[in-house]
Amino acid sequence: MAGMLELVFSLSILMSMAFSSTAQSCKSYAFSSNKIFRACNDLPVLNSYLHWNYDSSSNKLQIAYRHAGITSSKWVAWAINPTSTSMAGSQALVAYQQSDGTMRAYTSPISSYQTSMQEGKLSFDVSDLSATLANNELILFATISLSNTSTTVNQVWQDGPLSGNAPQIHPTSGSNVQSMGTLNLLSGESSSTGGSAKTTKRNIHGVLNAVSWGILMPIGVLIARYLKVFKSADPAWFYLHASCQSIAYIVGVAGWATGLKLGSESAGIQYDAHRTIGIFLFCLATLQVFTLLLRPKVDHKYRFYWNIYHHVVGYSVIILSITNIFKGFDILNPDEKWKNAYIGVIVALALNAVWLEGYTWYVVVKRKSSEAAVKMPHVTNGSNGANGYGARPHQGV
């Protein structure tokens, strides 16, 4: 058990490392408009960079926010949140290229996570707002009159799709939920509040559930279905099956609880299908565990019906588990190699199931043939005659 948990957490650390991103340095960038910015910062996600000049005497902040890898089908935004490090409450600067080729830049106060970036007045004054798009890089310029004297601001940056000239809701997974942090305008020091800690929790949640529901549970099913055919494996197969499923359930509950914790810490971000399947899956698995206490004896008249229930619920848990794991991959958006690795494990288990299914039927058919052959002499020497086909007995001479 301890070894399994060590493996799980080791995998989560590796996945966390795989999700980290690198960026080019902003210090070597030269603006075509010959604008000079004394400070800059390489933002950790979304190919973004912030350049700024800060005048502490007037409390004015002149910024240039660069977002690389952007096409005309996307909008970008950079924001300051005066009250917290989250997206809700942010005072955003938004820009995108309109369908006629002109650039639009405007302000938008963010009140919820389901925003469509509607134009509105911010809690502070903004001037010189403009934007350019060239070589798949959008640059947003603005001068901000900060409303407080603090030299540390909470910043949020984002991108999302366009439908015509209307911004749509941005993705709620991967880098798009890590793009927030704090910035010291004097020292240039920054920290990311949406990245490492929450990402590690999300990775642990994903690994726990993939290993438990998505790997150990199917292995436990294979043990029960195919080992019990061999008389020499009885009752070892049952204890192996019960142990494998128990470990899977315990680890799975830990992953499920981690998901609940993540949900409580991410107000406004909801993955309805993933959450609903997860809750239903947990309820079915818990019911399956407790009904083991009500398992009738082998010769009991209700054992047949209990077996039907046990098989239906068990296979339902496996199907729901694998489905929800792939939904989790879509949410976490890890490197493709992690998804491919899990697909490889599932394919390997499926191929083994196919091979074992055929071999099991071969063993069962061969065993029945042998048993029938053993019973045949008892039939031929019975009351049905010397030849076993109803022939009359020979008369003595």
Buried (B, 14 or more C-beta within 10 A) or exposed (E): EEEBBEEBBEBBEEBBEEBEEEBEEBEEBEBEEEEEBEBBBBBBBBBBBBBBBBEEEEBBBBBBBBBBEBEBEBBBBBBBBBEEBBBBBBBBBBBBBEEEEEBBBBBBBBEEBEBEBEEEEBEBEBEEBEBBBEEEBBBBBBBBEBBEEEBBBBBBBBBBBBEEEEBEEBBBBBBBBBBBBBBBBEEBEBEBBBBBEBBBBBBBBBBBBBBBBBBBBBBBBBBBBBBBBEEEBEEEBBEBBBEBBBBBBBBBBBBBEBBBEBBEEBEEBEBEEBBEBBEBBBEBBEEBBEEEEEEEEEEEEEEEEBEEEBEEBBEBBBEBBBBBBBBBBBBBBBEEEBBEEBEEBBEEBEEBBEEBEEEBEEEEEEEEEEEEEEEEEEEEEEEEEEEBEEEEEEEEE
